[in-house]
Amino acid sequence: MVEQSVSCVIAAWNAERFLRECIAVALEQPEIMEVIVVDNASSDETSAIAESFKDRVLILRNEKNRGFCSASNQGIKIARGEYILLLNSDVVLRKDYVRELLKCLKRNPRVGMVQGKYLRMDGKTIDSLGLKLSAGKRLYNVADGKKDSPRYNSEREIFGPCAAAAVYRRKVMNDIVCKEEYFDPDFFFLVEDFDIAWRARRWGWKARYVPQAVCLHYRDSSGHDSGYKQFLSFRNRYFLLIKNMTLFSAFLFIPFFLFYDVPRFGYLFITNPFVRKNLRSIIKAIIRLKKKCANFSYEEYNQAAVS
């Protein structure tokens, strides 16, 4: 008999194109004990689609769009599983996706975060093999846009999993929780999975990519304005660094900041109105972000793990 030990949390906003298939396929994974859908005040048929699964799915509804981070936190707080599968509404799991990830977790007690091979909907192009943080603190999805091949069929360590279809141990979430929040709501969405991974690694947890677990990802299905997403990506990267960098690593970051970040900021300030309008909010967030998790005593982050 299959042990049901995984809670699946789906944060959904205007996801009517994808949600039915996403939920149906998740329910076919025998290790999943419950599916929790958090509807972020969708204005389309998302709520009705979730309701059609009401006998097998727990549904939470928000009165406004609280973002991926807050919605995920809502689901995680009530989840009963030993493991948490965070699943984007535009992801379709293939057979045994969850089972393969659990195999990795159960044979590696210090691995707390895993993801499979994310392919785009053509089934041939890589979407993500995990998160990578470069020496210059730039953010990447490993092998994004490359053609799938046997070279990507080896399990390996990664900085952290892309949260589109990641499984986390409940113990990881209990370790990194701050003021009853797991994902940082200040991020809203984008880069939040880098933040979770960085914080978890400082607790000694590791992450792995498991190629036997495969899913398909539509990608860029949120419907948000491209300029707004560019702004969030820009802003949240600095939120990430402010929260997680030590003074020593910040000192080493200065050359990269001068040669990459300063010109990039100038370009975005001119071309992206969201950056101009929200610059003050970024500055105000610095003190608030530095206070978060201040009671935690982290060991120095192992830079070798991100190279």
GUZA-917024 format. One record per residue (C-alpha): residue number from 1; residue in three letters; x, y, z. Coordinates in nm, 2 decimals, decimal comma, padded with zeros to 4 digits, m for minus. Example, Ala and Ser with C-alpha at 12.3 -4.5 7.8 and 13.67 -1.06 7.14 Angstrom:
{pos:1 code:ala c1:01,23 c2:m00,45 c3:00,78}
{pos:2 code:ser c1:01,37 c2:m00,11 c3:00,71}
***
This chain:
{pos:1 code:met c1:00,00 c2:00,00 c3:00,00}
{pos:2 code:val c1:00,13 c2:00,34 c3:m00,10}
{pos:3 code:glu c1:00,20 c2:00,57 c3:00,20}
{pos:4 code:gln c1:00,02 c2:00,90 c3:00,15}
{pos:5 code:ser c1:00,24 c2:01,16 c3:00,31}
{pos:6 code:val c1:00,24 c2:01,46 c3:00,07}
{pos:7 code:ser c1:00,02 c2:01,77 c3:00,09}
{pos:8 code:cys c1:m00,01 c2:01,95 c3:m00,25}
{pos:9 code:val c1:m00,06 c2:02,33 c3:m00,23}
{pos:10 code:ile c1:m00,17 c2:02,51 c3:m00,54}
{pos:11 code:ala c1:m00,19 c2:02,89 c3:m00,54}
{pos:12 code:ala c1:m00,41 c2:03,00 c3:m00,82}
{pos:13 code:trp c1:m00,50 c2:03,33 c3:m00,98}
{pos:14 code:asn c1:m00,70 c2:03,35 c3:m01,30}
{pos:15 code:ala c1:m00,59 c2:03,00 c3:m01,39}
{pos:16 code:glu c1:m00,89 c2:02,87 c3:m01,57}
{pos:17 code:arg c1:m00,69 c2:02,76 c3:m01,87}
{pos:18 code:phe c1:m00,47 c2:02,53 c3:m01,66}
{pos:19 code:leu c1:m00,63 c2:02,45 c3:m01,33}
{pos:20 code:arg c1:m00,85 c2:02,15 c3:m01,42}
{pos:21 code:glu c1:m00,57 c2:01,95 c3:m01,57}
{pos:22 code:cys c1:m00,33 c2:02,05 c3:m01,30}
{pos:23 code:ile c1:m00,56 c2:01,93 c3:m01,02}
{pos:24 code:ala c1:m00,67 c2:01,61 c3:m01,20}
{pos:25 code:val c1:m00,32 c2:01,50 c3:m01,26}
{pos:26 code:ala c1:m00,21 c2:01,58 c3:m00,91}
{pos:27 code:leu c1:m00,49 c2:01,37 c3:m00,78}
{pos:28 code:glu c1:m00,35 c2:01,07 c3:m00,98}
{pos:29 code:gln c1:m00,03 c2:01,08 c3:m00,78}
{pos:30 code:pro c1:m00,10 c2:00,81 c3:m00,51}
{pos:31 code:glu c1:00,15 c2:00,96 c3:m00,25}
{pos:32 code:ile c1:m00,06 c2:01,28 c3:m00,23}
{pos:33 code:met c1:m00,29 c2:01,28 c3:00,07}
{pos:34 code:glu c1:m00,46 c2:01,61 c3:00,01}
{pos:35 code:val c1:m00,48 c2:01,89 c3:m00,24}
{pos:36 code:ile c1:m00,53 c2:02,25 c3:m00,12}
{pos:37 code:val c1:m00,62 c2:02,52 c3:m00,37}
{pos:38 code:val c1:m00,58 c2:02,88 c3:m00,26}
{pos:39 code:asp c1:m00,78 c2:03,10 c3:m00,50}
{pos:40 code:asn c1:m00,63 c2:03,45 c3:m00,50}
{pos:41 code:ala c1:m00,95 c2:03,64 c3:m00,58}
{pos:42 code:ser c1:m00,96 c2:03,52 c3:m00,94}
{pos:43 code:ser c1:m01,20 c2:03,70 c3:m01,18}
{pos:44 code:asp c1:m01,24 c2:03,41 c3:m01,42}
{pos:45 code:glu c1:m01,37 c2:03,06 c3:m01,37}
{pos:46 code:thr c1:m01,08 c2:02,95 c3:m01,14}
{pos:47 code:ser c1:m01,31 c2:02,92 c3:m00,84}
{pos:48 code:ala c1:m01,58 c2:02,72 c3:m01,03}
{pos:49 code:ile c1:m01,32 c2:02,48 c3:m01,16}
{pos:50 code:ala c1:m01,18 c2:02,43 c3:m00,81}
{pos:51 code:glu c1:m01,53 c2:02,38 c3:m00,68}
{pos:52 code:ser c1:m01,59 c2:02,10 c3:m00,93}
{pos:53 code:phe c1:m01,33 c2:01,90 c3:m00,73}
{pos:54 code:lys c1:m01,47 c2:01,99 c3:m00,39}
{pos:55 code:asp c1:m01,51 c2:01,63 c3:m00,28}
{pos:56 code:arg c1:m01,14 c2:01,57 c3:m00,31}
{pos:57 code:val c1:m00,99 c2:01,92 c3:m00,28}
{pos:58 code:leu c1:m00,98 c2:02,17 c3:00,00}
{pos:59 code:ile c1:m01,05 c2:02,52 c3:m00,13}
{pos:60 code:leu c1:m00,94 c2:02,85 c3:00,03}
{pos:61 code:arg c1:m01,06 c2:03,18 c3:m00,12}
{pos:62 code:asn c1:m00,90 c2:03,53 c3:m00,07}
{pos:63 code:glu c1:m01,09 c2:03,85 c3:m00,12}
{pos:64 code:lys c1:m00,79 c2:04,01 c3:m00,30}
{pos:65 code:asn c1:m00,48 c2:03,88 c3:m00,48}
{pos:66 code:arg c1:m00,23 c2:03,83 c3:m00,20}
{pos:67 code:gly c1:00,04 c2:03,69 c3:m00,42}
{pos:68 code:phe c1:00,20 c2:03,35 c3:m00,46}
{pos:69 code:cys c1:00,39 c2:03,38 c3:m00,13}
{pos:70 code:ser c1:00,10 c2:03,46 c3:00,10}
{pos:71 code:ala c1:m00,13 c2:03,21 c3:m00,07}
{pos:72 code:ser c1:00,13 c2:02,94 c3:m00,04}
{pos:73 code:asn c1:00,17 c2:03,02 c3:00,33}
{pos:74 code:gln c1:m00,20 c2:02,98 c3:00,38}
{pos:75 code:gly c1:m00,19 c2:02,63 c3:00,23}
{pos:76 code:ile c1:00,12 c2:02,52 c3:00,41}
{pos:77 code:lys c1:m00,02 c2:02,63 c3:00,75}
{pos:78 code:ile c1:m00,31 c2:02,39 c3:00,72}
{pos:79 code:ala c1:m00,13 c2:02,11 c3:00,53}
{pos:80 code:arg c1:m00,11 c2:01,78 c3:00,72}
{pos:81 code:gly c1:00,16 c2:01,61 c3:00,52}
{pos:82 code:glu c1:00,51 c2:01,52 c3:00,62}
{pos:83 code:tyr c1:00,61 c2:01,67 c3:00,28}
{pos:84 code:ile c1:00,48 c2:01,98 c3:00,10}
{pos:85 code:leu c1:00,44 c2:01,98 c3:m00,28}
{pos:86 code:leu c1:00,41 c2:02,34 c3:m00,41}
{pos:87 code:leu c1:00,25 c2:02,32 c3:m00,75}
{pos:88 code:asn c1:00,19 c2:02,60 c3:m00,99}
{pos:89 code:ser c1:m00,15 c2:02,59 c3:m01,16}
{pos:90 code:asp c1:00,02 c2:02,58 c3:m01,50}
{pos:91 code:val c1:00,22 c2:02,26 c3:m01,43}
{pos:92 code:val c1:00,12 c2:01,91 c3:m01,54}
{pos:93 code:leu c1:00,29 c2:01,63 c3:m01,35}
{pos:94 code:arg c1:00,39 c2:01,31 c3:m01,53}
{pos:95 code:lys c1:00,33 c2:00,96 c3:m01,38}
{pos:96 code:asp c1:00,54 c2:00,89 c3:m01,06}
{pos:97 code:tyr c1:00,66 c2:01,25 c3:m01,03}
{pos:98 code:val c1:00,60 c2:01,26 c3:m00,65}
{pos:99 code:arg c1:00,72 c2:00,90 c3:m00,60}
{pos:100 code:glu c1:01,06 c2:00,97 c3:m00,76}
{pos:101 code:leu c1:01,11 c2:01,28 c3:m00,55}
{pos:102 code:leu c1:01,02 c2:01,10 c3:m00,23}
{pos:103 code:lys c1:01,27 c2:00,82 c3:m00,31}
{pos:104 code:cys c1:01,55 c2:01,09 c3:m00,31}
{pos:105 code:leu c1:01,43 c2:01,25 c3:00,01}
{pos:106 code:lys c1:01,41 c2:00,92 c3:00,20}
{pos:107 code:arg c1:01,76 c2:00,80 c3:00,11}
{pos:108 code:asn c1:01,91 c2:01,14 c3:00,18}
{pos:109 code:pro c1:01,81 c2:01,26 c3:00,53}
{pos:110 code:arg c1:01,99 c2:01,60 c3:00,50}
{pos:111 code:val c1:01,82 c2:01,67 c3:00,16}
{pos:112 code:gly c1:01,52 c2:01,89 c3:00,24}
{pos:113 code:met c1:01,42 c2:02,02 c3:m00,10}
{pos:114 code:val c1:01,39 c2:01,85 c3:m00,44}
{pos:115 code:gln c1:01,26 c2:01,91 c3:m00,79}
{pos:116 code:gly c1:01,23 c2:01,71 c3:m01,10}
{pos:117 code:lys c1:01,30 c2:01,78 c3:m01,46}
{pos:118 code:tyr c1:01,08 c2:02,07 c3:m01,57}
{pos:119 code:leu c1:01,01 c2:02,07 c3:m01,95}
{pos:120 code:arg c1:00,81 c2:02,32 c3:m02,15}
{pos:121 code:met c1:00,49 c2:02,20 c3:m02,31}
{pos:122 code:asp c1:00,67 c2:02,07 c3:m02,62}
{pos:123 code:gly c1:00,83 c2:01,80 c3:m02,40}
{pos:124 code:lys c1:01,17 c2:01,87 c3:m02,55}
{pos:125 code:thr c1:01,29 c2:02,20 c3:m02,41}
{pos:126 code:ile c1:01,42 c2:02,24 c3:m02,06}
{pos:127 code:asp c1:01,23 c2:02,48 c3:m01,84}
{pos:128 code:ser c1:01,44 c2:02,43 c3:m01,52}
{pos:129 code:leu c1:01,67 c2:02,18 c3:m01,36}
{pos:130 code:gly c1:01,70 c2:02,38 c3:m01,04}
{pos:131 code:leu c1:01,80 c2:02,72 c3:m00,92}
{pos:132 code:lys c1:02,15 c2:02,86 c3:m00,95}
{pos:133 code:leu c1:02,30 c2:03,17 c3:m00,78}
{pos:134 code:ser c1:02,61 c2:03,29 c3:m00,95}
{pos:135 code:ala c1:02,92 c2:03,44 c3:m00,79}
{pos:136 code:gly c1:02,78 c2:03,78 c3:m00,90}
{pos:137 code:lys c1:02,45 c2:03,69 c3:m00,73}
{pos:138 code:arg c1:02,26 c2:03,67 c3:m01,05}
{pos:139 code:leu c1:01,97 c2:03,43 c3:m01,06}
{pos:140 code:tyr c1:01,92 c2:03,14 c3:m01,31}
{pos:141 code:asn c1:01,71 c2:02,84 c3:m01,38}
{pos:142 code:val c1:01,97 c2:02,57 c3:m01,47}
{pos:143 code:ala c1:01,96 c2:02,48 c3:m01,85}
{pos:144 code:asp c1:01,66 c2:02,71 c3:m01,92}
{pos:145 code:gly c1:01,57 c2:02,70 c3:m02,29}
{pos:146 code:lys c1:01,82 c2:02,42 c3:m02,38}
{pos:147 code:lys c1:01,71 c2:02,10 c3:m02,56}
{pos:148 code:asp c1:01,66 c2:01,81 c3:m02,34}
{pos:149 code:ser c1:01,93 c2:01,53 c3:m02,38}
{pos:150 code:pro c1:02,08 c2:01,24 c3:m02,18}
{pos:151 code:arg c1:02,34 c2:01,48 c3:m02,03}
{pos:152 code:tyr c1:02,06 c2:01,61 c3:m01,81}
{pos:153 code:asn c1:01,97 c2:01,26 c3:m01,68}
{pos:154 code:ser c1:02,20 c2:01,25 c3:m01,38}
{pos:155 code:glu c1:02,08 c2:01,34 c3:m01,03}
{pos:156 code:arg c1:02,28 c2:01,62 c3:m00,87}
{pos:157 code:glu c1:02,29 c2:01,88 c3:m00,60}
{pos:158 code:ile c1:02,14 c2:02,22 c3:m00,68}
{pos:159 code:phe c1:02,12 c2:02,55 c3:m00,49}
{pos:160 code:gly c1:01,74 c2:02,50 c3:m00,45}
{pos:161 code:pro c1:01,43 c2:02,39 c3:m00,63}
{pos:162 code:cys c1:01,22 c2:02,62 c3:m00,85}
{pos:163 code:ala c1:00,89 c2:02,64 c3:m00,66}
{pos:164 code:ala c1:00,68 c2:02,55 c3:m00,96}
{pos:165 code:ala c1:00,67 c2:02,18 c3:m00,87}
{pos:166 code:ala c1:00,90 c2:02,15 c3:m00,57}
{pos:167 code:val c1:00,87 c2:01,91 c3:m00,27}
{pos:168 code:tyr c1:00,99 c2:02,04 c3:00,07}
{pos:169 code:arg c1:01,02 c2:01,85 c3:00,39}
{pos:170 code:arg c1:00,78 c2:01,98 c3:00,66}
{pos:171 code:lys c1:01,09 c2:02,00 c3:00,88}
{pos:172 code:val c1:01,25 c2:02,25 c3:00,64}
{pos:173 code:met c1:00,94 c2:02,47 c3:00,66}
{pos:174 code:asn c1:00,95 c2:02,45 c3:01,04}
{pos:175 code:asp c1:01,31 c2:02,55 c3:01,05}
{pos:176 code:ile c1:01,29 c2:02,86 c3:00,82}
{pos:177 code:val c1:00,95 c2:02,99 c3:00,94}
{pos:178 code:cys c1:00,96 c2:03,35 c3:01,05}
{pos:179 code:lys c1:00,67 c2:03,53 c3:01,22}
{pos:180 code:glu c1:00,44 c2:03,24 c3:01,11}
{pos:181 code:glu c1:00,54 c2:03,29 c3:00,75}
{pos:182 code:tyr c1:00,73 c2:03,04 c3:00,53}
{pos:183 code:phe c1:00,76 c2:03,23 c3:00,20}
{pos:184 code:asp c1:00,83 c2:03,60 c3:00,26}
{pos:185 code:pro c1:00,51 c2:03,79 c3:00,16}
{pos:186 code:asp c1:00,72 c2:04,10 c3:00,08}
{pos:187 code:phe c1:00,83 c2:03,91 c3:m00,24}
{pos:188 code:phe c1:00,47 c2:03,87 c3:m00,36}
{pos:189 code:phe c1:00,59 c2:03,64 c3:m00,63}
{pos:190 code:leu c1:00,92 c2:03,58 c3:m00,82}
{pos:191 code:val c1:01,26 c2:03,50 c3:m00,65}
{pos:192 code:glu c1:01,08 c2:03,37 c3:m00,34}
{pos:193 code:asp c1:01,21 c2:03,02 c3:m00,41}
{pos:194 code:phe c1:01,57 c2:03,15 c3:m00,40}
{pos:195 code:asp c1:01,50 c2:03,31 c3:m00,06}
{pos:196 code:ile c1:01,35 c2:02,98 c3:00,08}
{pos:197 code:ala c1:01,65 c2:02,78 c3:m00,06}
{pos:198 code:trp c1:01,91 c2:03,02 c3:00,08}
{pos:199 code:arg c1:01,75 c2:03,03 c3:00,43}
{pos:200 code:ala c1:01,72 c2:02,65 c3:00,43}
{pos:201 code:arg c1:02,08 c2:02,59 c3:00,33}
{pos:202 code:arg c1:02,19 c2:02,81 c3:00,62}
{pos:203 code:trp c1:02,01 c2:02,56 c3:00,84}
{pos:204 code:gly c1:02,22 c2:02,28 c3:00,69}
{pos:205 code:trp c1:01,96 c2:02,15 c3:00,44}
{pos:206 code:lys c1:02,06 c2:02,05 c3:00,09}
{pos:207 code:ala c1:01,87 c2:02,04 c3:m00,24}
{pos:208 code:arg c1:01,88 c2:01,79 c3:m00,53}
{pos:209 code:tyr c1:01,76 c2:01,77 c3:m00,89}
{pos:210 code:val c1:01,59 c2:01,43 c3:m00,97}
{pos:211 code:pro c1:01,57 c2:01,37 c3:m01,34}
{pos:212 code:gln c1:01,34 c2:01,06 c3:m01,31}
{pos:213 code:ala c1:01,06 c2:01,30 c3:m01,20}
{pos:214 code:val c1:00,93 c2:01,49 c3:m01,50}
{pos:215 code:cys c1:00,66 c2:01,76 c3:m01,53}
{pos:216 code:leu c1:00,55 c2:02,00 c3:m01,80}
{pos:217 code:his c1:00,53 c2:02,38 c3:m01,74}
{pos:218 code:tyr c1:00,34 c2:02,63 c3:m01,95}
{pos:219 code:arg c1:00,55 c2:02,91 c3:m01,80}
{pos:220 code:asp c1:00,46 c2:03,29 c3:m01,81}
{pos:221 code:ser c1:00,10 c2:03,21 c3:m01,75}
{pos:222 code:ser c1:00,03 c2:03,46 c3:m01,47}
{pos:223 code:gly c1:m00,11 c2:03,73 c3:m01,70}
{pos:224 code:his c1:00,09 c2:04,01 c3:m01,53}
{pos:225 code:asp c1:00,23 c2:04,29 c3:m01,73}
{pos:226 code:ser c1:00,58 c2:04,21 c3:m01,85}
{pos:227 code:gly c1:00,71 c2:04,55 c3:m01,71}
{pos:228 code:tyr c1:00,56 c2:04,46 c3:m01,37}
{pos:229 code:lys c1:00,73 c2:04,12 c3:m01,37}
{pos:230 code:gln c1:01,06 c2:04,28 c3:m01,47}
{pos:231 code:phe c1:01,02 c2:04,52 c3:m01,18}
{pos:232 code:leu c1:00,94 c2:04,24 c3:m00,93}
{pos:233 code:ser c1:01,24 c2:04,04 c3:m01,06}
{pos:234 code:phe c1:01,46 c2:04,35 c3:m01,01}
{pos:235 code:arg c1:01,33 c2:04,44 c3:m00,67}
{pos:236 code:asn c1:01,31 c2:04,09 c3:m00,53}
{pos:237 code:arg c1:01,67 c2:04,01 c3:m00,62}
{pos:238 code:tyr c1:01,77 c2:04,30 c3:m00,39}
{pos:239 code:phe c1:01,53 c2:04,18 c3:m00,12}
{pos:240 code:leu c1:01,70 c2:03,84 c3:m00,15}
{pos:241 code:leu c1:02,05 c2:03,99 c3:m00,11}
{pos:242 code:ile c1:01,95 c2:04,23 c3:00,17}
{pos:243 code:lys c1:01,81 c2:03,94 c3:00,37}
{pos:244 code:asn c1:02,07 c2:03,68 c3:00,32}
{pos:245 code:met c1:02,41 c2:03,82 c3:00,24}
{pos:246 code:thr c1:02,67 c2:03,85 c3:00,52}
{pos:247 code:leu c1:02,88 c2:04,16 c3:00,55}
{pos:248 code:phe c1:03,18 c2:03,97 c3:00,41}
{pos:249 code:ser c1:02,99 c2:03,84 c3:00,11}
{pos:250 code:ala c1:02,84 c2:04,19 c3:00,06}
{pos:251 code:phe c1:03,20 c2:04,33 c3:00,05}
{pos:252 code:leu c1:03,29 c2:04,07 c3:m00,22}
{pos:253 code:phe c1:02,98 c2:04,17 c3:m00,42}
{pos:254 code:ile c1:03,08 c2:04,54 c3:m00,46}
{pos:255 code:pro c1:03,27 c2:04,49 c3:m00,79}
{pos:256 code:phe c1:02,97 c2:04,31 c3:m00,94}
{pos:257 code:phe c1:02,74 c2:04,58 c3:m00,81}
{pos:258 code:leu c1:02,94 c2:04,85 c3:m00,98}
{pos:259 code:phe c1:02,99 c2:04,68 c3:m01,31}
{pos:260 code:tyr c1:02,65 c2:04,51 c3:m01,35}
{pos:261 code:asp c1:02,39 c2:04,65 c3:m01,11}
{pos:262 code:val c1:02,45 c2:05,02 c3:m01,14}
{pos:263 code:pro c1:02,42 c2:05,03 c3:m01,52}
{pos:264 code:arg c1:02,12 c2:04,79 c3:m01,50}
{pos:265 code:phe c1:01,95 c2:05,02 c3:m01,25}
{pos:266 code:gly c1:02,00 c2:05,32 c3:m01,47}
{pos:267 code:tyr c1:01,85 c2:05,14 c3:m01,77}
{pos:268 code:leu c1:01,55 c2:05,02 c3:m01,58}
{pos:269 code:phe c1:01,49 c2:05,36 c3:m01,42}
{pos:270 code:ile c1:01,46 c2:05,51 c3:m01,76}
{pos:271 code:thr c1:01,27 c2:05,23 c3:m01,94}
{pos:272 code:asn c1:01,05 c2:05,08 c3:m01,67}
{pos:273 code:pro c1:00,79 c2:05,31 c3:m01,50}
{pos:274 code:phe c1:00,73 c2:05,05 c3:m01,22}
{pos:275 code:val c1:01,09 c2:05,09 c3:m01,10}
{pos:276 code:arg c1:01,05 c2:05,47 c3:m01,09}
{pos:277 code:lys c1:00,72 c2:05,46 c3:m00,91}
{pos:278 code:asn c1:00,82 c2:05,21 c3:m00,65}
{pos:279 code:leu c1:01,18 c2:05,31 c3:m00,57}
{pos:280 code:arg c1:01,07 c2:05,46 c3:m00,24}
{pos:281 code:ser c1:00,90 c2:05,13 c3:m00,14}
{pos:282 code:ile c1:01,22 c2:04,94 c3:m00,20}
{pos:283 code:ile c1:01,42 c2:05,18 c3:00,02}
{pos:284 code:lys c1:01,16 c2:05,15 c3:00,30}
{pos:285 code:ala c1:01,17 c2:04,77 c3:00,28}
{pos:286 code:ile c1:01,54 c2:04,75 c3:00,36}
{pos:287 code:ile c1:01,51 c2:04,80 c3:00,74}
{pos:288 code:arg c1:01,20 c2:04,57 c3:00,76}
{pos:289 code:leu c1:01,38 c2:04,29 c3:00,56}
{pos:290 code:lys c1:01,69 c2:04,31 c3:00,77}
{pos:291 code:lys c1:01,48 c2:04,26 c3:01,09}
{pos:292 code:lys c1:01,32 c2:03,95 c3:00,96}
{pos:293 code:cys c1:01,46 c2:03,63 c3:01,11}
{pos:294 code:ala c1:01,71 c2:03,84 c3:01,31}
{pos:295 code:asn c1:01,68 c2:03,59 c3:01,60}
{pos:296 code:phe c1:01,83 c2:03,31 c3:01,38}
{pos:297 code:ser c1:02,20 c2:03,24 c3:01,42}
{pos:298 code:tyr c1:02,31 c2:03,12 c3:01,07}
{pos:299 code:glu c1:02,64 c2:02,98 c3:00,98}
{pos:300 code:glu c1:02,83 c2:03,14 c3:00,69}
{pos:301 code:tyr c1:02,68 c2:03,04 c3:00,36}
{pos:302 code:asn c1:02,90 c2:02,80 c3:00,16}
{pos:303 code:gln c1:02,97 c2:02,99 c3:m00,16}
{pos:304 code:ala c1:03,11 c2:02,67 c3:m00,32}
{pos:305 code:ala c1:02,76 c2:02,53 c3:m00,33}
{pos:306 code:val c1:02,63 c2:02,78 c3:m00,58}
{pos:307 code:ser c1:02,92 c2:02,76 c3:m00,83}
***
